[in-house]
Amino acid sequence: MASRRQSLVRLREIIEHHSQNQTDMPFRNMFATACYLSVIGEDRAARKQLKSLFDWLGWDNRRTYFSAILESLSEFAPEYASEIAANQEINKLLYRAEASSSCGGKN
């Protein structure tokens, strides 16, 4: 069963709401790193990282939304990473891994 892609506008707003002293970028980077882990086939590690982030951001208050992101991560990880606006260096890792996997290469 195909997952439905989630908009990350709400997630960005949640991150900004919970960010003090410029912590939004580490949260964004943590999310993008989970996307990278998913792209390279480390789905268990990706899910664990996202669950940790979602715990920090208030998992209990947003269970349906966060669960939908988790369920669709493996299918939409590259799009999610682009949408979350993480550091360029993390995005480069993800794009390199994605290009490598689409060409049949290994990391």
C-alpha positions as a printed NumPy array, in Angstrom:
array([[  0.   ,   0.   ,   0.   ],
       [  1.472,   3.326,  -1.058],
       [  1.958,   6.023,   1.517],
       [  0.664,   9.529,   1.126],
       [  3.24 ,  12.31 ,   0.992],
       [  2.906,  14.731,   3.891],
       [  3.484,  18.467,   3.746],
       [  6.266,  19.531,   6.077],
       [  4.983,  23.089,   6.489],
       [  3.432,  22.079,   9.794],
       [  6.617,  20.307,  10.905],
       [  8.686,  23.42 ,  10.13 ],
       [  6.226,  25.486,  12.198],
       [  6.445,  22.997,  15.081],
       [ 10.246,  23.098,  14.955],
       [ 10.267,  26.893,  14.935],
       [  7.814,  26.983,  17.838],
       [ 10.012,  24.671,  19.928],
       [ 13.276,  26.33 ,  18.941],
       [ 14.99 ,  28.617,  21.35 ],
       [ 18.511,  29.935,  20.95 ],
       [ 18.562,  28.958,  17.275],
       [ 17.874,  25.255,  17.782],
       [ 15.743,  25.026,  14.649],
       [ 18.71 ,  24.116,  12.433],
       [ 19.821,  21.13 ,  14.555],
       [ 16.203,  19.885,  14.454],
       [ 16.076,  20.357,  10.676],
       [ 19.444,  18.643,  10.31 ],
       [ 18.28 ,  15.74 ,  12.467],
       [ 15.227,  15.298,  10.249],
       [ 17.293,  15.499,   7.045],
       [ 19.819,  13.022,   8.448],
       [ 16.96 ,  10.593,   9.054],
       [ 15.973,  11.08 ,   5.412],
       [ 19.565,  10.32 ,   4.38 ],
       [ 19.587,   7.16 ,   6.493],
       [ 16.379,   6.069,   4.797],
       [ 17.798,   6.676,   1.309],
       [ 20.869,   4.528,   2.045],
       [ 18.654,   1.719,   3.317],
       [ 19.059,   2.255,   7.059],
       [ 15.324,   2.445,   7.69 ],
       [ 15.463,   1.275,  11.29 ],
       [ 18.039,   3.937,  12.201],
       [ 16.039,   6.568,  10.293],
       [ 12.838,   5.721,  12.152],
       [ 14.636,   5.71 ,  15.495],
       [ 16.111,   9.149,  14.812],
       [ 12.735,  10.559,  13.764],
       [ 11.021,   9.103,  16.813],
       [ 13.619,  10.818,  19.026],
       [ 13.034,  14.12 ,  17.246],
       [  9.265,  13.737,  17.448],
       [  9.498,  12.923,  21.166],
       [ 11.355,  16.198,  21.645],
       [  8.791,  18.104,  19.574],
       [  5.775,  16.672,  21.386],
       [  4.914,  13.286,  19.886],
       [  1.877,  12.841,  22.14 ],
       [  0.171,  15.973,  20.822],
       [  0.814,  15.195,  17.152],
       [  0.723,  11.404,  16.926],
       [ -1.36 ,  11.173,  13.723],
       [  0.747,  13.687,  11.791],
       [  4.099,  12.332,  12.978],
       [  2.99 ,   8.734,  12.32 ],
       [  2.035,   9.676,   8.756],
       [  5.508,  11.136,   8.195],
       [  7.14 ,   7.999,   9.619],
       [  4.997,   5.733,   7.434],
       [  5.833,   7.656,   4.268],
       [  9.524,   8.355,   4.958],
       [ 11.014,   5.539,   2.878],
       [  8.956,   6.587,  -0.136],
       [  9.467,  10.355,   0.108],
       [ 12.775,  10.847,   1.967],
       [ 14.477,  12.948,  -0.763],
       [ 11.464,  15.244,  -1.095],
       [ 11.154,  15.583,   2.669],
       [ 14.838,  16.452,   3.021],
       [ 14.496,  19.186,   0.395],
       [ 11.387,  20.591,   2.016],
       [ 12.789,  20.772,   5.564],
       [ 15.631,  23.14 ,   4.532],
       [ 18.566,  21.596,   6.392],
       [ 22.205,  22.584,   6.026],
       [ 23.595,  22.36 ,   2.521],
       [ 26.234,  19.82 ,   3.56 ],
       [ 23.597,  17.345,   4.736],
       [ 21.56 ,  17.883,   1.59 ],
       [ 24.64 ,  17.17 ,  -0.539],
       [ 25.125,  13.826,   1.214],
       [ 21.544,  12.91 ,   0.534],
       [ 21.627,  13.923,  -3.129],
       [ 24.878,  12.006,  -3.656],
       [ 23.395,   8.884,  -2.067],
       [ 20.218,   9.244,  -4.095],
       [ 22.16 ,   9.662,  -7.356],
       [ 24.317,   6.673,  -6.502],
       [ 21.325,   4.451,  -5.763],
       [ 19.476,   5.523,  -8.916],
       [ 22.552,   4.627, -10.998],
       [ 22.854,   1.236,  -9.332],
       [ 26.051,   2.208,  -7.518],
       [ 26.987,   1.759,  -3.91 ],
       [ 28.048,   4.369,  -1.356]])
